[in-house]
Amino acid sequence: MEAVEGLSKDFIRGADVSSLLELEASGVTYYDFDGNEQDMMKTLADNGFNYIRARVWNDPFDADGNGYGGGNNDFGAAMELGRRATQHGMKLLVNFHYSDFWADPGKQQAPKAWEGMSLEDKEEALFQYTKHSLKTMFAAGIDVGMVQIGNETTTGLSGETSWPNICRLLAAGARAAREAAAEAKLDLLIAIHLTNPESHNFTQTARLLEVNGVDYDVFATSYYPFWHGTLENLSQKLGEVAERFGKKVMVAETAYAYSYEDFDGHGNTIGEGAVFEKMYPLTVQGQARAVSEVVRAVASLGGAGIGVFYWEPGWIPVPGDSWEARSALWERHGSGWASSFAAAYDPHDAGVWYGGSACDNQALFDADGRPLESLKVFGYCYTGAVTERRLDEVADALISVRLRNRIILPETVTATYNDGMTESVAVVWEQADLDAISNSPVGVYTVKGTAQGLAVTCRIRMEEENYLENHSFEDEDRSMWRLDNIGDTEQLRYQEKATDAYSGLYSLHFWDSSYVEFTVEQTVTGLRPGVYSFAISLQGGDTVNAEMYIYARADGVEYRADTDVGGWVNWRYPTIDRIETESGDITVGVYVKSDGGWGTMDDFLLCPVE
């Protein structure tokens, strides 16, 4: 990789290590590059990191003292992480969530102790909590360089969802940080943290912060390459805030996977079967490139771009020869993303999906705690690194075939080299694999092959016949779809975002904070008389008093199947099994009404049954 031009020696090269203490309590061991057991903090410091980020939850424990997991990151944990960061010459970013557990765009729940408070009382509680916490850290000699007021506050903060209320809480936290720093005669940066640069209007938010008198220094965002759009968009969005509002900007969270493998038995957010946009190979080299290019994008903004934090580089599997053995450690020490005890506070997410790490393949250490070469990336951003050009990855192929159609496999696949260059290379497929599936029913099948001496796989999705035009919204001409925005839904559009689509890049997206009502439908004519079925793929969340169903009309008869939404990528597949037609004309569609909420729908299917 090439050195990042003009990178300041003070550029923040950070790591969020919030789960470290509970991982260590669970028996996780880390090593240096010579194979010696070593404090992970020292390994980070030795390889160019100069900042540590630690999240703070007010009270991540149930009434019996059982931890919610995710590191059980109360203030005491942040204090210990801060002491160790200071010991190794690194500064601390204190990341106040103002919640008892994870805070992100999907949930901004108030701490248990603040539930039912008026806005004024909550404002005062947040102010006192922040000031007392920081004063305690300062008195302990912890080198706090930055304070983050809230975590990914794009949609709310501590139970508040309107921006005037969010800003009052942000302003209270910022005021507390200013006063604590002034009393201790310390310089301190105050950061506000957003996310979703691919879709969120950062300048609008910065304007709201300004109008509502929020005092802060750094406008920060999360940026995960597989979810959050292009680097060009990231630089543009942060650059506009820096130029128009005079703020410093940074990436408070980033990460990338180096493998598809799941090392602890708890499914990963990025891996086989996951929906994500693969911008780099899932290799150690690809991981290093991903981080270096985020650094390059932020550094391109000159003095305004002050740093990048890698999220949880040490969150690797806890010891254990079975899922049950590891699960016992996750429950006892809180070293998984959530324990079953979190259900008391977060029943709909943690209470259902609790378990281990969903990002162990995004760590900068392997599953045994040995550092990957990508850990050196922050140092290489200054010096560059030269190595022999070699093949890094050969991409697998994916094709879709309708039943009873001929299967034509690609003649070439894309090969990526360690310098980031790609080439199309010839592939030889196993004919026996192809012959075995030629008359197969609906399902997903694989054919093995080789390219440049490396194994490659073609996944073949055998699909039903589908009589709907542009059934997945991938084609630009969508005139065959009738979209009726009955409730003047704020966002109702065909969205290009692979992570929100069931297949391809596009889906039909809706969002509104207060009211959603719309239909989308298509009429198909000239069908053979017979029986048909209709189905869609649907995901979403945050709906209230919702009414959702798919419908079909044929020969004067209306059919309907109710549905709902259950969270991000928790897809629903409502189906109408029998639609009878003699005329050959069928109209199919979806109706959605709710007091707010969001979702996407994709892959509409109208196929013959008889």
C-alpha positions as CSV (number, residue, x, y, z in Angstrom):
1,M,0.0,0.0,0.0
2,E,1.1,3.6,-0.6
3,A,1.6,6.0,2.2
4,V,-1.2,8.5,2.9
5,E,0.0,11.9,1.6
6,G,0.1,14.7,4.1
7,L,-1.0,12.6,7.1
8,S,-0.5,14.5,10.3
9,K,1.5,12.9,13.1
10,D,-1.3,13.9,15.4
11,F,-4.0,12.1,13.3
12,I,-6.1,10.0,15.6
13,R,-5.4,6.3,15.0
14,G,-7.9,4.7,17.4
15,A,-9.4,1.4,18.5
16,D,-12.6,0.7,20.3
17,V,-11.7,-2.0,22.8
18,S,-14.8,-1.9,25.0
19,S,-15.2,-5.6,25.3
20,L,-11.6,-6.3,26.3
21,L,-12.0,-6.7,30.0
22,E,-14.7,-9.3,29.8
23,L,-12.9,-11.2,27.0
24,E,-9.9,-11.4,29.2
25,A,-12.1,-12.6,32.1
26,S,-13.4,-15.3,29.8
27,G,-9.8,-16.6,29.1
28,V,-9.0,-14.8,25.9
29,T,-5.2,-14.4,25.4
30,Y,-3.5,-12.0,23.0
31,Y,0.0,-12.1,21.6
32,D,2.6,-9.9,19.9
33,F,4.0,-10.5,16.4
34,D,6.8,-12.6,18.0
35,G,4.3,-15.0,19.5
36,N,4.7,-13.7,23.1
37,E,1.7,-13.3,25.3
38,Q,1.1,-9.6,25.6
39,D,-1.5,-7.0,26.8
40,M,-3.5,-6.1,23.7
41,M,-3.2,-2.5,24.7
42,K,0.6,-2.6,24.3
43,T,0.3,-4.4,21.0
44,L,-1.9,-1.7,19.7
45,A,0.4,1.1,21.0
46,D,3.4,-0.7,19.5
47,N,1.7,-0.7,16.1
48,G,0.8,2.9,15.7
49,F,-2.5,3.3,17.7
50,N,-2.6,6.5,19.8
51,Y,-6.3,6.5,21.0
52,I,-8.6,4.1,22.8
53,R,-12.4,4.4,22.7
54,A,-14.6,3.0,25.5
55,R,-18.4,2.9,25.6
56,V,-20.2,3.7,28.8
57,W,-23.6,2.3,29.7
58,N,-25.3,3.7,32.8
59,D,-26.4,0.4,34.4
60,P,-25.9,-2.7,32.1
61,F,-27.1,-5.2,34.8
62,D,-30.5,-6.7,35.8
63,A,-32.0,-6.5,39.2
64,D,-30.0,-9.6,40.4
65,G,-26.7,-8.1,39.2
66,N,-26.4,-10.2,36.0
67,G,-24.7,-8.4,33.2
68,Y,-26.4,-7.7,29.9
69,G,-23.2,-8.6,27.9
70,G,-21.4,-6.7,25.2
71,G,-18.6,-6.2,27.7
72,N,-20.8,-5.1,30.6
73,N,-19.5,-1.6,29.9
74,D,-20.4,0.4,33.0
75,F,-18.4,3.4,34.2
76,G,-16.1,1.2,36.2
77,A,-15.1,-0.7,33.0
78,A,-14.4,2.5,31.2
79,M,-12.2,3.7,34.1
80,E,-10.1,0.5,33.9
81,L,-9.8,0.8,30.1
82,G,-8.8,4.4,30.5
83,R,-6.1,3.6,33.1
84,R,-4.6,1.0,30.8
85,A,-4.7,3.3,27.7
86,T,-3.0,6.0,29.7
87,Q,-0.4,3.6,30.9
88,H,0.5,2.7,27.3
89,G,0.7,6.3,26.2
90,M,-2.7,6.5,24.5
91,K,-5.5,8.9,25.0
92,L,-9.1,7.9,25.8
93,L,-12.3,8.8,24.0
94,V,-15.2,8.3,26.5
95,N,-18.3,7.2,24.5
96,F,-21.4,7.9,26.6
97,H,-24.4,6.0,25.2
98,Y,-26.8,7.4,27.9
99,S,-28.6,4.0,27.9
100,D,-28.2,0.8,29.8
101,F,-27.3,-1.2,26.7
102,W,-26.6,-0.7,23.0
103,A,-27.7,2.6,21.5
104,D,-27.8,2.9,17.7
105,P,-30.3,4.1,15.0
106,G,-32.6,1.2,15.8
107,K,-32.8,1.9,19.5
108,Q,-32.1,4.8,21.8
109,Q,-33.6,3.6,25.1
110,A,-33.3,5.6,28.2
111,P,-31.5,4.1,31.2
112,K,-33.8,2.3,33.7
113,A,-33.2,5.0,36.3
114,W,-34.3,7.8,33.9
115,E,-37.5,6.1,32.5
116,G,-40.6,8.2,33.1
117,M,-38.6,11.4,33.7
118,S,-39.7,14.7,32.2
119,L,-37.3,16.1,29.6
120,E,-36.1,18.7,32.1
121,D,-35.3,16.0,34.8
122,K,-33.6,13.8,32.2
123,E,-31.6,16.8,31.0
124,E,-30.4,17.5,34.6
125,A,-29.6,13.8,35.2
126,L,-27.6,13.5,32.0
127,F,-25.6,16.7,32.9
128,Q,-24.8,15.5,36.4
129,Y,-23.9,12.0,35.3
130,T,-21.5,13.3,32.6
131,K,-19.8,15.8,34.7
132,H,-19.3,13.5,37.7
133,S,-18.0,10.7,35.5
134,L,-15.5,13.0,33.8
135,K,-14.3,14.6,37.0
136,T,-13.7,11.1,38.4
137,M,-11.6,10.1,35.4
138,F,-9.6,13.4,35.5
139,A,-8.9,12.9,39.3
140,A,-7.6,9.4,38.5
141,G,-5.1,10.7,36.1
142,I,-6.7,9.2,33.0
143,D,-5.7,11.0,29.8
144,V,-9.1,11.8,28.4
145,G,-8.7,13.5,25.0
146,M,-12.3,13.4,23.7
147,V,-15.9,12.9,24.9
148,Q,-18.6,11.5,22.7
149,I,-22.1,12.7,23.7
150,G,-24.4,9.9,22.6
151,N,-23.8,7.0,20.2
152,E,-25.1,7.0,16.6
153,T,-27.8,9.6,17.5
154,T,-29.2,9.8,14.0
155,T,-32.7,8.9,15.2
156,G,-32.8,9.7,18.9
157,L,-31.0,9.9,22.2
158,S,-32.0,8.4,25.6
159,G,-35.6,7.8,24.6
160,E,-36.1,11.2,22.9
161,T,-36.8,11.2,19.2
162,S,-37.6,14.8,18.2
163,W,-34.6,16.9,17.3
164,P,-35.3,19.8,19.6
165,N,-35.4,17.3,22.6
166,I,-32.3,15.4,21.3
167,C,-30.4,18.7,21.0
168,R,-31.3,19.7,24.6
169,L,-29.8,16.4,25.8
170,L,-26.7,16.8,23.6
171,A,-26.3,20.4,24.8
172,A,-26.5,19.3,28.5
173,G,-23.9,16.6,27.9
174,A,-21.6,19.0,26.1
175,R,-22.0,21.7,28.8
176,A,-21.1,19.1,31.5
177,A,-18.0,18.1,29.6
178,R,-16.9,21.8,29.1
179,E,-17.4,22.6,32.8
180,A,-15.5,19.5,34.0
181,A,-12.6,20.2,31.6
182,A,-12.5,23.8,32.6
183,E,-12.4,23.0,36.3
184,A,-9.6,20.6,35.7
185,K,-7.8,23.0,33.4
186,L,-7.7,20.4,30.6
187,D,-8.3,20.6,26.9
188,L,-11.0,18.3,25.7
189,L,-12.7,17.7,22.4
190,I,-16.4,17.1,22.3
191,A,-17.9,14.9,19.6
192,I,-21.4,14.3,18.3
193,H,-21.8,10.9,16.6
194,L,-24.1,10.2,13.7
195,T,-24.2,7.3,11.2
196,N,-25.5,6.3,7.7
197,P,-23.6,8.8,5.6
198,E,-25.0,7.0,2.5
199,S,-28.5,8.2,3.3
200,H,-28.5,10.8,6.1
201,N,-28.3,14.6,5.4
202,F,-25.3,15.6,7.6
203,T,-25.5,19.3,6.8
204,Q,-29.1,19.3,7.8
205,T,-28.2,17.7,11.2
206,A,-25.3,20.1,11.6
207,R,-27.6,23.0,11.0
208,L,-30.1,21.6,13.6
209,L,-27.2,21.3,16.1
210,E,-26.2,24.9,15.4
211,V,-29.7,26.4,15.6
212,N,-30.3,24.5,18.9
213,G,-27.1,25.8,20.5
214,V,-25.2,22.5,20.8
215,D,-21.6,23.2,21.7
216,Y,-19.2,20.7,20.2
217,D,-16.0,20.4,18.3
218,V,-16.1,17.1,16.2
219,F,-18.8,15.9,13.9
220,A,-18.2,12.1,13.8
221,T,-19.8,9.3,11.8
222,S,-19.7,5.5,11.7
223,Y,-18.5,4.2,8.3
224,Y,-18.6,0.5,7.5
225,P,-17.7,-0.1,3.8
226,F,-20.2,-2.9,3.5
227,W,-23.1,-0.8,4.6
228,H,-22.4,2.9,4.3
229,G,-21.8,3.7,0.6
230,T,-18.8,5.1,-1.2
231,L,-15.7,6.8,0.2
232,E,-16.3,9.7,-2.2
233,N,-19.7,10.2,-0.6
234,L,-18.2,10.0,2.9
235,S,-15.6,12.6,2.1
236,Q,-18.2,14.9,0.5
237,K,-20.6,14.6,3.4
238,L,-17.9,15.3,6.1
239,G,-16.2,17.9,4.0
240,E,-19.5,19.9,3.7
241,V,-19.9,19.9,7.5
242,A,-16.3,21.0,8.0
243,E,-16.5,23.8,5.5
244,R,-20.0,25.2,6.3
245,F,-19.9,24.8,10.1
246,G,-16.2,25.0,10.9
247,K,-16.1,21.6,12.7
248,K,-13.5,18.9,12.8
249,V,-14.7,15.6,11.4
250,M,-13.7,12.0,11.9
251,V,-14.8,8.3,11.5
252,A,-15.7,7.0,15.0
253,E,-16.2,3.4,13.9
254,T,-15.0,1.4,11.0
255,A,-14.2,-2.3,10.4
256,Y,-13.9,-4.9,7.6
257,A,-13.8,-8.7,7.6
258,Y,-10.7,-10.7,6.7
259,S,-12.6,-14.0,6.3
260,Y,-16.0,-15.4,5.7
261,E,-15.5,-17.8,8.6
262,D,-17.5,-17.8,11.7
263,F,-15.1,-18.7,14.5
264,D,-17.4,-18.9,17.6
265,G,-20.7,-20.4,16.3
266,H,-22.6,-17.2,16.7
267,G,-23.6,-15.9,13.2
268,N,-21.6,-13.0,11.8
269,T,-23.0,-9.8,10.3
270,I,-20.5,-10.3,7.4
271,G,-20.1,-13.8,6.1
272,E,-21.6,-16.6,4.1
273,G,-25.2,-15.9,3.4
274,A,-25.1,-12.3,4.8
275,V,-26.4,-9.4,2.7
276,F,-23.6,-6.8,2.3
277,E,-21.7,-4.9,-0.3
278,K,-18.3,-6.4,-0.8
279,M,-16.0,-3.5,-1.7
280,Y,-12.7,-5.4,-0.9
281,P,-11.7,-9.0,-0.8
282,L,-12.5,-10.7,2.5
283,T,-8.8,-11.3,3.2
284,V,-6.2,-9.8,5.5
285,Q,-4.9,-7.7,2.6
286,G,-8.5,-6.6,1.8
287,Q,-9.0,-5.6,5.4
288,A,-5.9,-3.5,5.4
289,R,-6.9,-1.8,2.2
290,A,-10.3,-1.0,3.6
291,V,-8.9,0.7,6.7
292,S,-6.2,2.6,4.8
293,E,-8.7,4.0,2.3
294,V,-10.9,5.2,5.1
295,V,-7.9,7.0,6.6
296,R,-7.1,8.4,3.2
297,A,-10.6,9.7,2.7
298,V,-10.6,11.5,6.1
299,A,-7.1,12.8,5.7
300,S,-8.0,14.3,2.3
301,L,-10.0,16.9,4.2
302,G,-6.9,18.5,5.5
303,G,-6.7,19.8,9.1
304,A,-10.5,19.2,9.5
305,G,-10.2,15.4,9.2
306,I,-8.7,14.4,12.5
307,G,-8.9,10.6,12.8
308,V,-10.3,7.1,12.4
309,F,-11.3,4.5,15.0
310,Y,-11.3,0.8,14.3
311,W,-14.2,-0.9,16.1
312,E,-13.4,-3.8,18.4
313,P,-10.2,-5.2,16.8
314,G,-9.9,-7.7,19.7
315,W,-13.4,-9.1,19.8
316,I,-12.3,-12.7,19.0
317,P,-13.9,-16.0,20.2
318,V,-13.7,-17.0,23.9
319,P,-12.1,-20.4,24.6
320,G,-14.3,-23.5,24.4
321,D,-14.5,-26.7,22.3
322,S,-18.3,-26.3,21.8
323,W,-21.0,-23.7,21.4
324,E,-22.3,-24.6,24.9
325,A,-18.9,-24.1,26.5
326,R,-18.5,-20.7,25.0
327,S,-22.1,-19.7,25.7
328,A,-21.5,-20.4,29.4
329,L,-18.6,-17.8,29.3
330,W,-20.7,-15.3,27.4
331,E,-23.4,-15.6,30.0
332,R,-21.1,-15.5,33.0
333,H,-18.8,-12.7,31.9
334,G,-20.7,-10.7,29.3
335,S,-18.2,-11.4,26.6
336,G,-20.8,-12.0,23.9
337,W,-22.7,-9.2,22.2
338,A,-25.6,-9.8,24.6
339,S,-26.5,-12.3,27.4
340,S,-29.9,-13.7,28.0
341,F,-30.2,-11.4,31.0
342,A,-30.5,-8.4,28.6
343,A,-34.0,-9.6,27.8
344,A,-35.3,-7.7,30.8
345,Y,-34.1,-4.4,29.2
346,D,-34.2,-5.2,25.5
347,P,-36.6,-8.1,24.9
348,H,-37.1,-7.7,21.2
349,D,-33.5,-7.8,20.1
350,A,-31.0,-9.0,22.7
351,G,-33.7,-11.1,24.3
352,V,-34.1,-13.1,21.1
353,W,-30.7,-13.0,19.5
354,Y,-28.3,-13.0,22.5
355,G,-25.0,-14.9,22.1
356,G,-21.4,-14.4,21.1
357,S,-19.5,-12.1,18.7
358,A,-21.0,-11.3,15.4
359,C,-17.8,-9.6,14.3
360,D,-15.0,-12.1,15.2
361,N,-14.0,-12.2,11.5
362,Q,-13.6,-8.4,11.5
363,A,-11.0,-8.4,14.3
364,L,-7.3,-7.4,13.8
365,F,-6.3,-10.6,15.7
366,D,-7.0,-14.1,14.5
367,A,-9.2,-16.5,16.4
368,D,-6.2,-17.5,18.6
369,G,-5.3,-14.0,19.6
370,R,-2.3,-13.6,17.2
371,P,-2.1,-10.2,15.5
372,L,-2.9,-10.1,11.8
373,E,-0.6,-8.1,9.4
374,S,-3.5,-5.7,9.0
375,L,-2.9,-4.5,12.6
376,K,0.1,-2.6,11.2
377,V,-2.1,-0.6,8.8
378,F,-1.9,2.7,10.8
379,G,1.9,2.6,10.7
380,Y,1.9,1.7,7.0
381,C,-0.3,4.8,6.4
382,Y,2.9,6.8,7.1
383,T,5.5,4.6,5.6
384,G,3.8,2.7,2.9
385,A,4.5,-1.0,2.4
386,V,5.9,-2.9,-0.6
387,T,5.5,-6.6,-1.3
388,E,5.5,-9.0,-4.2
389,R,2.4,-8.8,-6.4
390,R,0.3,-11.8,-5.9
391,L,-3.3,-13.0,-6.3
392,D,-5.3,-12.2,-3.2
393,E,-8.8,-13.6,-4.0
394,V,-10.8,-15.1,-6.8
395,A,-14.5,-14.1,-6.5
396,D,-17.2,-16.7,-6.5
397,A,-20.0,-16.4,-9.0
398,L,-23.8,-16.2,-8.5
399,I,-26.4,-16.7,-11.2
400,S,-30.2,-17.0,-11.2
401,V,-31.9,-19.5,-13.5
402,R,-35.6,-20.0,-14.1
403,L,-37.0,-23.5,-13.9
404,R,-36.6,-25.6,-17.1
405,N,-34.2,-23.0,-18.6
406,R,-30.7,-23.9,-19.8
407,I,-27.9,-23.2,-17.2
408,I,-25.1,-21.1,-18.7
409,L,-22.1,-20.7,-16.4
410,P,-19.8,-17.7,-16.6
411,E,-16.6,-18.2,-18.6
412,T,-14.6,-15.9,-16.4
413,V,-14.5,-14.7,-12.8
414,T,-12.9,-11.7,-11.2
415,A,-9.5,-12.1,-9.7
416,T,-8.2,-9.4,-7.2
417,Y,-4.5,-8.9,-6.6
418,N,-2.9,-7.5,-3.4
419,D,-2.4,-4.2,-5.1
420,G,-6.1,-3.8,-5.5
421,M,-6.1,-4.4,-9.2
422,T,-8.7,-6.8,-10.7
423,E,-8.6,-8.9,-13.8
424,S,-11.0,-11.3,-15.5
425,V,-9.6,-14.8,-15.5
426,A,-10.8,-18.0,-17.2
427,V,-12.6,-20.5,-15.1
428,V,-13.0,-24.3,-15.6
429,W,-16.2,-25.7,-14.1
430,E,-16.9,-29.3,-13.0
431,Q,-19.2,-30.7,-15.6
432,A,-20.4,-33.5,-13.2
433,D,-21.6,-30.9,-10.8
434,L,-23.5,-29.1,-13.5
435,D,-25.1,-32.3,-14.9
436,A,-26.3,-33.3,-11.4
437,I,-28.5,-30.2,-11.0
438,S,-29.7,-29.6,-14.6
439,N,-33.3,-30.8,-13.7
440,S,-33.4,-29.8,-10.1
441,P,-36.3,-28.1,-8.4
442,V,-36.4,-24.6,-6.8
443,G,-33.3,-24.2,-4.5
444,V,-29.7,-23.0,-4.4
445,Y,-27.0,-25.3,-5.8
446,T,-23.2,-25.1,-6.3
447,V,-20.8,-26.0,-9.0
448,K,-17.1,-26.2,-8.2
449,G,-14.4,-24.9,-10.5
450,T,-10.8,-23.6,-10.6
451,A,-9.3,-20.3,-11.8
452,Q,-5.6,-19.4,-11.7
453,G,-5.1,-22.6,-9.6
454,L,-7.6,-21.3,-6.9
455,A,-10.9,-23.0,-6.0
456,V,-14.0,-21.1,-7.0
457,T,-17.7,-21.7,-6.6
458,C,-20.7,-20.8,-8.7
459,R,-23.9,-20.6,-6.7
460,I,-26.9,-21.2,-8.8
461,R,-30.3,-20.0,-7.6
462,M,-33.0,-22.0,-9.3
463,E,-36.1,-19.9,-9.3
464,E,-39.8,-20.3,-10.1
465,E,-41.2,-18.9,-13.3
466,N,-42.2,-15.3,-12.6
467,Y,-44.7,-13.4,-14.6
468,L,-44.1,-10.0,-13.0
469,E,-42.0,-7.5,-14.9
470,N,-39.0,-5.9,-13.1
471,H,-39.9,-8.1,-10.1
472,S,-36.8,-6.9,-8.1
473,F,-36.8,-3.2,-9.3
474,E,-33.4,-3.6,-10.8
475,D,-34.3,-2.1,-14.2
476,E,-34.6,1.6,-14.5
477,D,-38.0,1.5,-16.2
478,R,-40.4,0.8,-13.3
479,S,-43.5,2.2,-15.1
480,M,-45.2,-1.2,-14.8
481,W,-45.5,-0.6,-11.0
482,R,-48.2,1.7,-9.7
483,L,-47.0,3.4,-6.5
484,D,-49.7,5.3,-4.6
485,N,-48.4,7.4,-1.6
486,I,-51.8,7.6,0.1
487,G,-50.4,9.0,3.4
488,D,-47.8,11.3,2.0
489,T,-45.1,9.1,3.4
490,E,-41.8,11.1,3.8
491,Q,-39.6,8.5,2.1
492,L,-41.1,6.2,-0.5
493,R,-38.7,5.4,-3.3
494,Y,-36.8,2.7,-5.1
495,Q,-33.6,2.6,-3.2
496,E,-30.1,1.5,-4.4
497,K,-28.6,-0.2,-1.3
498,A,-27.6,-3.9,-1.5
499,T,-27.7,-4.4,2.3
500,D,-31.5,-3.5,2.4
501,A,-32.3,-5.5,-0.7
502,Y,-33.2,-9.2,-0.7
503,S,-31.4,-9.6,-3.9
504,G,-29.5,-7.3,-6.3
505,L,-29.1,-3.6,-5.4
506,Y,-32.6,-2.2,-5.4
507,S,-35.7,-2.5,-3.3
508,L,-38.8,-0.4,-2.5
509,H,-38.0,1.6,0.6
510,F,-40.4,3.4,3.0
511,W,-39.8,5.5,6.1
512,D,-41.7,8.1,8.1
513,S,-41.4,9.1,11.8
514,S,-45.2,9.6,12.2
515,Y,-47.4,8.1,9.4
516,V,-47.0,5.6,6.6
517,E,-49.7,4.6,4.1
518,F,-49.2,3.4,0.5
519,T,-49.8,0.7,-2.0
520,V,-47.7,-0.7,-4.8
521,E,-49.2,-3.0,-7.4
522,Q,-48.8,-4.4,-10.9
523,T,-51.3,-5.9,-13.3
524,V,-50.4,-8.9,-15.5
525,T,-52.5,-9.8,-18.5
526,G,-52.5,-12.7,-21.0
527,L,-51.8,-15.4,-18.5
528,R,-53.0,-19.0,-19.2
529,P,-56.1,-19.8,-17.2
530,G,-55.2,-21.6,-14.0
531,V,-54.0,-21.2,-10.4
532,Y,-51.1,-18.9,-9.4
533,S,-49.4,-17.9,-6.2
534,F,-48.0,-14.5,-5.1
535,A,-45.3,-13.7,-2.6
536,I,-42.8,-11.0,-1.7
537,S,-39.8,-10.5,0.6
538,L,-40.3,-7.8,3.3
539,Q,-38.2,-6.4,6.2
540,G,-38.5,-3.4,8.5
541,G,-39.2,-2.1,12.0
542,D,-40.4,0.6,14.4
543,T,-44.0,0.3,13.1
544,V,-46.9,1.2,15.5
545,N,-50.6,0.2,15.0
546,A,-49.5,-1.3,11.7
547,E,-51.7,-2.9,9.0
548,M,-49.8,-4.7,6.3
549,Y,-50.8,-7.2,3.8
550,I,-50.2,-8.5,0.2
551,Y,-53.2,-8.8,-2.0
552,A,-54.3,-10.1,-5.4
553,R,-57.4,-9.5,-7.6
554,A,-58.5,-11.9,-10.3
555,D,-61.9,-12.4,-12.0
556,G,-63.7,-10.2,-9.4
557,V,-62.2,-12.1,-6.4
558,E,-59.8,-10.4,-3.9
559,Y,-57.2,-12.4,-2.0
560,R,-55.2,-11.3,1.0
561,A,-52.3,-12.4,3.3
562,D,-51.5,-10.4,6.4
563,T,-47.9,-9.7,7.3
564,D,-45.7,-7.6,9.6
565,V,-42.0,-6.6,10.1
566,G,-39.5,-8.0,12.6
567,G,-36.3,-6.0,12.3
568,W,-33.4,-5.4,9.9
569,V,-32.7,-8.4,7.5
570,N,-35.3,-10.4,9.5
571,W,-37.2,-11.1,6.3
572,R,-40.8,-12.0,6.1
573,Y,-42.2,-13.9,3.1
574,P,-46.0,-13.4,3.0
575,T,-47.6,-15.7,0.4
576,I,-51.0,-16.1,-1.2
577,D,-51.1,-19.8,-2.3
578,R,-54.0,-20.0,-4.7
579,I,-55.2,-17.2,-7.1
580,E,-57.6,-18.6,-9.7
581,T,-58.1,-17.0,-13.1
582,E,-60.0,-17.8,-16.2
583,S,-59.5,-14.4,-17.9
584,G,-55.7,-14.5,-17.5
585,D,-55.6,-11.1,-15.8
586,I,-54.2,-10.8,-12.2
587,T,-53.4,-7.7,-10.2
588,V,-51.0,-8.1,-7.3
589,G,-49.7,-5.6,-4.7
590,V,-48.9,-4.6,-1.2
591,Y,-50.7,-2.3,1.3
592,V,-48.9,-0.8,4.3
593,K,-50.3,1.6,6.9
594,S,-48.6,2.4,10.2
595,D,-48.0,5.2,12.7
596,G,-44.4,5.6,11.6
597,G,-41.8,3.0,10.8
598,W,-39.5,1.8,8.0
599,G,-38.9,-1.1,5.7
600,T,-38.0,-2.5,2.3
601,M,-39.7,-4.9,0.0
602,D,-38.2,-6.9,-2.8
603,D,-38.4,-9.9,-5.1
604,F,-42.2,-9.9,-5.9
605,L,-43.1,-13.4,-7.3
606,L,-46.2,-14.4,-9.3
607,C,-45.8,-18.0,-10.5
608,P,-48.0,-20.8,-11.7
609,V,-49.3,-23.5,-9.3
610,E,-51.6,-25.4,-11.7
